[in-house]
Amino acid sequence: MKRVVLTGGPGSGKTVVSNAIAGSDPARFVAVPEAATQVYSTARTRWDLVEAVGRRELQRQIYFLQRGQEDRIAIQHPDKILILDRGTIDGAAYWPDGPEAYWADLGTSLAAELTRYDHVIWMQTAAAIGIYDGSDSNACRFEDAVGAVASGELLVKLWSGHAHFQKIAAHPSLSDKIAEVRKTLEKIAMMA
């Protein structure tokens, strides 16, 4: 079993790509859903509508839900590759006081969280090429196109220390992006 994180700014296609690949080959892959959308949907709010204290509490919930989902699904599917729609490190990009305060609050570190994952695929947001639907495809999304690109760049900084970190550029066609991620996952599967 391997854990592969799909990360990137809003509108990079993480959810669509992970679900498409896992759905087309369930014998080898299983998708782990994004915890942030689950938490913010349950709270019926968005990050930008909550004060700093509330943001911290919601980010803690996201972190623990993410870890719990990853660990539970890994136990349920020990022979499959987990395709994670974001990982625990993504929460550091949304912590009001910055990444170092995030690790301190949660009693962990960037180094410790990086060890949870076998591979990281950073996907560039479609906002970088002028294709971005904002909150139309995810009501919890609050970033405009500039914010989506900035979020993606911060995630590169956070994740790039991983030994198996790869970047995939934005594509005008989502099916082309799915195909490129699938090729990457095929290589990872062959290494398993």
ROLUMVEX-593266 format. One line per 10 residues: number of its first residue (from 0); for each residue x, y, z of C-alpha. Coordinates in nm, 3 decimals, always signed. Example, Ala and Ser with C-alpha at 12.3 -4.5 7.8 and 13.67 -1.06 7.14 Angstrom:
residues 2
0 = +1.230/-0.450/+0.780; +1.367/-0.106/+0.714
This chain:
residues 192
0 = +0.000/+0.000/+0.000; +0.121/+0.345/-0.088; -0.017/+0.687/-0.003; -0.006/+0.934/-0.290; -0.112/+1.292/-0.218; -0.268/+1.508/-0.487; -0.215/+1.865/-0.374; -0.235/+2.207/-0.534; -0.430/+2.527/-0.522; -0.807/+2.543/-0.562
10 = -0.918/+2.450/-0.911; -0.625/+2.220/-0.982; -0.856/+1.920/-1.029; -0.760/+1.716/-0.724; -1.108/+1.581/-0.653; -1.203/+1.513/-1.014; -0.869/+1.347/-1.091; -0.859/+1.128/-0.780; -1.218/+1.012/-0.824; -1.175/+0.949/-1.199
20 = -0.864/+0.736/-1.157; -0.987/+0.541/-0.853; -1.327/+0.494/-1.015; -1.179/+0.357/-1.337; -0.946/+0.110/-1.162; -1.091/+0.019/-0.820; -0.887/-0.300/-0.803; -0.567/-0.097/-0.763; -0.665/+0.250/-0.641; -0.891/+0.402/-0.378
30 = -0.967/+0.773/-0.339; -0.952/+0.939/+0.002; -1.181/+1.246/+0.005; -1.075/+1.598/+0.096; -1.137/+1.662/+0.466; -1.160/+2.042/+0.436; -1.470/+2.038/+0.218; -1.633/+1.790/+0.455; -1.561/+2.002/+0.764; -1.658/+2.336/+0.610
40 = -1.973/+2.188/+0.453; -2.079/+2.043/+0.790; -2.013/+2.381/+0.955; -2.205/+2.552/+0.671; -1.940/+2.816/+0.625; -1.620/+2.898/+0.440; -1.270/+2.986/+0.561; -1.309/+3.355/+0.475; -1.634/+3.385/+0.673; -1.485/+3.268/+1.004
50 = -1.276/+3.464/+1.253; -0.920/+3.349/+1.333; -1.023/+3.149/+1.642; -1.287/+2.964/+1.440; -1.042/+2.904/+1.155; -0.797/+2.741/+1.394; -1.066/+2.514/+1.536; -1.190/+2.413/+1.191; -0.834/+2.351/+1.070; -0.775/+2.124/+1.371
60 = -1.090/+1.930/+1.279; -0.967/+1.900/+0.920; -0.627/+1.772/+1.031; -0.770/+1.501/+1.256; -1.039/+1.400/+1.005; -0.772/+1.377/+0.732; -0.547/+1.157/+0.944; -0.838/+0.939/+1.054; -0.966/+0.887/+0.700; -0.619/+0.807/+0.568
70 = -0.549/+0.554/+0.841; -0.894/+0.391/+0.829; -0.895/+0.353/+0.451; -0.536/+0.224/+0.456; -0.644/-0.052/+0.696; -0.952/-0.132/+0.486; -0.751/-0.148/+0.162; -0.399/-0.267/+0.248; -0.319/-0.379/-0.107; -0.428/-0.063/-0.287
80 = -0.269/+0.268/-0.365; -0.446/+0.546/-0.179; -0.499/+0.860/-0.385; -0.539/+1.137/-0.130; -0.732/+1.453/-0.214; -0.490/+1.673/-0.018; -0.281/+1.568/+0.282; -0.230/+1.691/+0.636; +0.035/+1.941/+0.527; -0.218/+2.136/+0.318
90 = -0.376/+2.266/+0.639; -0.061/+2.465/+0.714; -0.139/+2.687/+0.414; -0.465/+2.792/+0.582; -0.351/+2.836/+0.942; -0.405/+3.204/+1.039; -0.065/+3.234/+1.211; +0.144/+3.053/+0.950; +0.282/+2.700/+0.909; +0.518/+2.698/+1.211
100 = +0.230/+2.788/+1.443; +0.021/+2.513/+1.279; +0.279/+2.245/+1.361; +0.320/+2.375/+1.716; -0.055/+2.378/+1.779; -0.096/+2.022/+1.652; +0.212/+1.887/+1.827; +0.376/+1.771/+1.506; +0.623/+1.896/+1.247; +0.654/+1.930/+0.873
110 = +0.915/+1.652/+0.874; +0.686/+1.415/+1.066; +0.393/+1.483/+0.836; +0.602/+1.432/+0.521; +0.682/+1.077/+0.638; +0.310/+0.986/+0.624; +0.319/+0.992/+0.244; +0.505/+0.792/-0.020; +0.459/+1.029/-0.315; +0.332/+1.383/-0.365
120 = +0.186/+1.512/-0.691; +0.139/+1.888/-0.697; -0.107/+1.997/-0.963; -0.113/+2.353/-1.089; -0.447/+2.530/-1.062; -0.635/+2.602/-1.384; -0.643/+2.964/-1.265; -0.281/+2.987/-1.385; -0.402/+2.951/-1.743; -0.719/+3.158/-1.706
130 = -0.963/+2.872/-1.646; -1.111/+2.895/-1.298; -1.467/+2.855/-1.178; -1.416/+2.978/-0.821; -1.691/+2.855/-0.592; -1.909/+2.726/-0.878; -1.772/+2.372/-0.844; -1.712/+2.383/-0.467; -1.922/+2.612/-0.245; -1.651/+2.599/+0.025
140 = -1.396/+2.758/-0.207; -1.330/+3.126/-0.137; -1.017/+3.214/-0.334; -1.031/+3.424/-0.649; -0.797/+3.329/-0.937; -0.501/+3.520/-0.791; -0.559/+3.361/-0.451; -0.581/+3.013/-0.606; -0.242/+3.058/-0.773; -0.088/+3.197/-0.451
150 = -0.227/+2.904/-0.251; -0.074/+2.662/-0.499; +0.265/+2.832/-0.474; +0.258/+2.810/-0.094; +0.176/+2.439/-0.119; +0.481/+2.389/-0.343; +0.698/+2.539/-0.067; +0.538/+2.321/+0.199; +0.555/+1.992/+0.007; +0.871/+2.031/-0.204
160 = +1.092/+1.882/+0.068; +0.938/+1.541/+0.004; +1.178/+1.297/-0.164; +0.914/+1.198/-0.423; +0.763/+1.535/-0.515; +0.640/+1.593/-0.870; +0.469/+1.882/-1.043; +0.200/+1.863/-1.309; +0.117/+2.180/-1.499; -0.234/+2.305/-1.565
170 = -0.398/+2.176/-1.883; -0.679/+2.332/-2.086; -0.833/+1.983/-2.097; -0.909/+1.810/-1.769; -0.897/+1.473/-1.946; -0.534/+1.548/-2.044; -0.450/+1.623/-1.682; -0.618/+1.300/-1.568; -0.413/+1.110/-1.826; -0.088/+1.268/-1.706
180 = -0.163/+1.189/-1.339; -0.265/+0.835/-1.440; +0.076/+0.784/-1.611; +0.250/+0.902/-1.295; +0.041/+0.666/-1.081; +0.114/+0.377/-1.318; +0.488/+0.431/-1.258; +0.425/+0.443/-0.882; +0.218/+0.123/-0.901; +0.500/-0.055/-1.082
190 = +0.734/+0.037/-0.796; +0.495/-0.110/-0.537
